[in-house]
Amino acid sequence: MTSRINRRRFIGISCAAAGLSLLPFHAGASAHNNAVIWQGFALGAPAKIILHHPDKRAAEALLRQVRAEIARLEGIFSLYRPDSELASLNRSGALAMPSPELVELLEKCRDFWEKSGGLFDPTIQPLWACLARHFSAEHAAASGPSAQELQQAQSLTGFDAVRFSKDRIVFDRPHMAMTLNGVAQGYITDLITQLLADHGVTNTLINLGEYRSLDNQPDGTPWQIGIADLETDPQPDAMLQLSGNALATSGGAGFRFDPDGHFNHLLNPKTANSHELSSSRYQRLTVIAPDATSADAWATAFSLMEQAEIRAILQNMSATSVYIKTEKDGFQRLKV
């Protein structure tokens, strides 16, 4: 399989007014310009929090609490930890007494699934696994898995086959599986944001795979988010502002199964046609929304839609904006 780049690496960040840089990522905490900065990982993605607090010791204690909460939530949502609730559900097809957070996120997923016409679908995991198996094999055909393999994988998708309540989660069909990678980072970001807000924190930027701000920067100006194709790019090609809201970006180059990039992580659950399975409509799509869960989910779903479809949904989402980058038109805000 070709080497891959996590889609979270699509976002660089510039905090010029605070004199801060979030890149590169390193673990640990340090004080800088009256801020305490924590850097680490959340669900496998680089993470960073710029926390403004009058008491450095209290801030560091709060960040220890944040790290503990992130670890607890990874024990629920991680696709790759064998002891996580999600991994257990995927192995057995059922999970008794799920955590309230897992049930709440599935409720949100159902809303995104319905509003996106089924394009946002956490049960896409069998298609992902099908592609991973194919391109992991030696001398894998560049055309991808056979039509029969793809059809079999697609038959295992469909969020309407996921039954859940506070007591139990069950897949209606054997061998189904879910991934929450298209929404869990945003959801965890929102939970940590609320934890900090409950402790009176303001003027803080949280990046746990997706970005969310608590108010503006200490000087009252919005946080400036630099958008680039890769975090290693020397300069962003656009700057966007956050003031108490959230931002997520998705693009096909963020995760490629094959060297030519014909198959990427943006999988359409409605097709088993190898030529239509992965979206290539946009080089990059960015969503700014009131919360990181929504920004994360819609960055995935909108990437699979034509612009007219996105506009129709945005008519009922006044606080959400979408920016797209195409080879023809470059980077621009999608007009509604």
PELINQUI-V652535 format. One record per pair of residues at least 6 apart in sequence whose C-alpha atoms are under 8 Angstrom apart, sorted by the first residue. I is the first residue (numbers start at 1). J is the second residue. If there is no record, write none. Layout:
I/J, I/J
This chain:
1/132, 1/135, 1/136, 1/137, 1/257, 1/258, 2/256, 2/257, 2/258, 2/259, 3/256, 4/254, 4/255, 4/256, 4/257, 5/253, 5/254, 5/255, 5/256, 6/45, 6/254, 6/255, 7/249, 7/250, 7/251, 7/253, 7/254, 7/255, 8/45, 8/46, 8/209, 8/210, 8/249, 8/250, 8/254, 9/229, 9/230, 9/231, 9/254, 10/227, 10/228, 10/229, 10/230, 10/231, 10/249, 10/250, 10/251, 10/254, 11/226, 11/227, 11/228, 11/229, 11/230, 11/231, 11/249, 12/22, 12/23, 12/225, 12/226, 12/227, 12/228, 12/230, 12/231, 12/236, 13/21, 13/22, 13/23, 13/224, 13/225, 13/226, 13/227, 14/20, 14/21, 14/22, 14/224, 14/225, 14/226, 15/21, 15/223, 15/224, 15/225, 16/224, 18/33, 18/217, 19/33, 20/32, 22/48, 23/231, 25/39, 25/40, 25/46, 25/47, 25/48, 26/39, 26/40, 27/38, 27/39, 27/40, 27/41, 28/38, 28/39, 28/40, 29/36, 29/37, 29/38, 29/39, 29/60, 30/36, 30/37, 30/38, 31/37, 31/56, 34/52, 34/53, 34/54, 35/50, 35/51, 35/52, 35/53, 36/50, 36/51, 36/52, 36/53, 36/56, 36/59, 36/60, 37/48, 37/49, 37/50, 37/51, 38/48, 38/49, 38/50, 38/63, 39/46, 39/47, 39/48, 39/49, 40/46, 40/47, 40/48, 41/47, 41/48, 41/208, 42/70, 42/71, 42/74, 42/185, 42/208, 42/209, 43/74, 43/78, 43/185, 43/209, 45/208, 45/209, 46/208, 46/209, 47/207, 47/208, 47/209, 48/206, 48/207, 48/208, 49/204, 49/205, 49/206, 49/207, 49/208, 50/204, 50/205, 50/206, 51/59, 51/201, 51/203, 51/204, 51/205, 52/59, 52/201, 52/202, 52/203, 52/204, 52/218, 53/59, 53/201, 62/196, 66/192, 66/195, 69/192, 70/188, 70/192, 73/188, 74/84, 75/81, 75/83, 75/84, 75/85, 76/84, 76/85, 76/86, 76/99, 76/102, 77/84, 77/85, 77/86, 77/102, 77/180, 77/184, 78/84, 78/85, 78/86, 78/87, 79/86, 79/87, 79/179, 79/180, 79/181, 80/87, 81/87, 82/88, 85/95, 85/98, 86/178, 86/179, 88/94, 88/95, 89/95, 89/169, 89/170, 89/177, 90/175, 90/176, 90/177, 90/178, 91/177, 93/170, 93/171, 93/174, 93/175, 93/176, 93/177, 94/168, 94/169, 94/170, 94/171, 95/168, 95/169, 95/170, 96/167, 96/168, 96/169, 97/166, 97/167, 97/168, 98/166, 98/167, 98/168, 98/169, 99/166, 100/166, 103/164, 103/165, 103/166, 105/184, 105/187, 106/164, 109/120, 109/121, 109/122, 110/159, 112/120, 112/297, 112/298, 113/119, 113/120, 113/121, 113/159, 115/313, 116/301, 118/158, 118/159, 118/269, 118/270, 119/268, 119/269, 119/270, 119/301, 119/304, 120/297, 120/298, 120/300, 120/301, 121/157, 121/158, 121/159, 121/269, 122/159, 122/178, 122/179, 122/180, 122/182, 123/156, 123/157, 123/158, 123/159, 123/176, 123/177, 123/178, 123/179, 124/154, 124/157, 124/158, 124/177, 124/178, 124/179, 124/267, 124/269, 125/157, 125/176, 125/177, 125/178, 125/179, 126/153, 126/154, 126/156, 126/157, 126/176, 126/177, 126/178, 127/150, 127/153, 127/154, 127/267, 127/269, 128/265, 128/267, 130/145, 130/149, 130/150, 130/153, 131/144, 131/145, 131/257, 132/257, 134/140, 134/141, 134/144, 134/145, 135/141, 135/144, 135/257, 135/258, 142/258, 143/274, 144/263, 144/274, 145/274, 147/272, 147/273, 147/274, 150/272, 150/273, 150/274, 151/272, 154/269, 154/270, 154/271, 154/272, 156/173, 156/174, 156/175, 156/176, 156/177, 157/176, 157/269, 158/269, 161/171, 161/172, 161/173, 162/169, 162/170, 162/171, 162/172, 163/169, 163/170, 163/171, 163/172, 164/170, 182/296, 182/297, 182/300, 183/293, 183/294, 183/296, 183/297, 184/293, 185/208, 185/209, 185/210, 185/293, 185/296, 186/208, 186/209, 186/210, 186/211, 186/291, 186/292, 186/293, 186/294, 186/295, 186/296, 186/297, 187/292, 187/293, 188/208, 189/206, 189/207, 189/208, 189/209, 189/210, 189/211, 189/212, 189/292, 189/293, 190/212, 190/291, 190/292, 190/293, 193/206, 193/212, 193/213, 193/214, 197/214, 201/214, 202/214, 202/215, 203/213, 203/214, 203/215, 203/216, 203/217, 203/218, 204/213, 204/214, 204/215, 204/216, 204/217, 205/211, 205/212, 205/213, 205/214, 205/223, 206/212, 206/213, 206/214, 210/246, 210/247, 210/248, 210/292, 210/296, 211/246, 211/247, 211/248, 211/292, 212/242, 212/244, 212/245, 212/246, 212/247, 212/291, 212/292, 213/223, 213/242, 213/243, 213/244, 213/245, 213/246, 214/243, 214/244, 214/245, 215/222, 215/243, 215/244, 216/222, 216/223, 216/242, 216/243, 216/244, 217/223, 222/241, 222/242, 222/243, 223/241, 223/242, 223/243, 224/239, 224/240, 224/241, 224/242, 225/239, 225/240, 225/241, 225/242, 226/236, 226/237, 226/238, 226/239, 226/240, 227/236, 227/237, 227/238, 227/239, 227/240, 228/235, 228/236, 228/237, 228/238, 229/236, 229/284, 237/331, 238/331, 244/290, 245/288, 245/289, 245/290, 245/291, 245/292, 246/288, 246/289, 246/290, 246/291, 246/292, 246/295, 247/286, 247/287, 247/288, 247/289, 247/292, 247/295, 247/296, 248/286, 248/287, 248/288, 248/292, 248/295, 248/296, 248/299, 249/284, 249/285, 249/286, 249/287, 249/296, 249/299, 250/284, 250/285, 250/286, 250/299, 250/300, 250/303, 251/266, 251/282, 251/283, 251/284, 251/285, 251/303, 252/261, 252/264, 252/265, 252/266, 252/278, 252/279, 252/280, 252/282, 252/283, 252/284, 253/261, 253/264, 253/283, 254/264, 254/265, 255/264, 255/265, 256/262, 256/263, 256/264, 256/265, 257/263, 257/264, 257/265, 258/264, 262/278, 263/277, 263/278, 264/278, 264/279, 265/278, 266/278, 266/279, 266/300, 266/303, 266/304, 267/277, 267/278, 267/279, 267/304, 268/276, 268/277, 268/278, 268/279, 268/304, 269/277, 271/277, 279/303, 279/304, 281/303, 281/304, 281/305, 281/306, 281/326, 282/303, 282/324, 282/325, 282/326, 282/327, 283/324, 283/325, 283/326, 283/327, 284/324, 284/325, 284/326, 285/299, 285/302, 285/303, 285/322, 285/323, 285/324, 285/325, 286/299, 286/322, 286/323, 286/324, 287/295, 287/296, 287/298, 287/299, 287/320, 287/321, 287/322, 287/323, 288/295, 288/320, 288/321, 288/322, 289/295, 289/319, 289/320, 289/321, 290/319, 290/320, 302/310, 307/334, 311/334, 311/335, 311/336, 312/336, 314/320, 314/321, 314/336, 315/336, 321/333, 321/334, 322/333, 322/334, 323/331, 323/332, 323/333, 323/334, 324/330, 324/331, 324/332, 324/333, 324/334, 325/331, 325/332
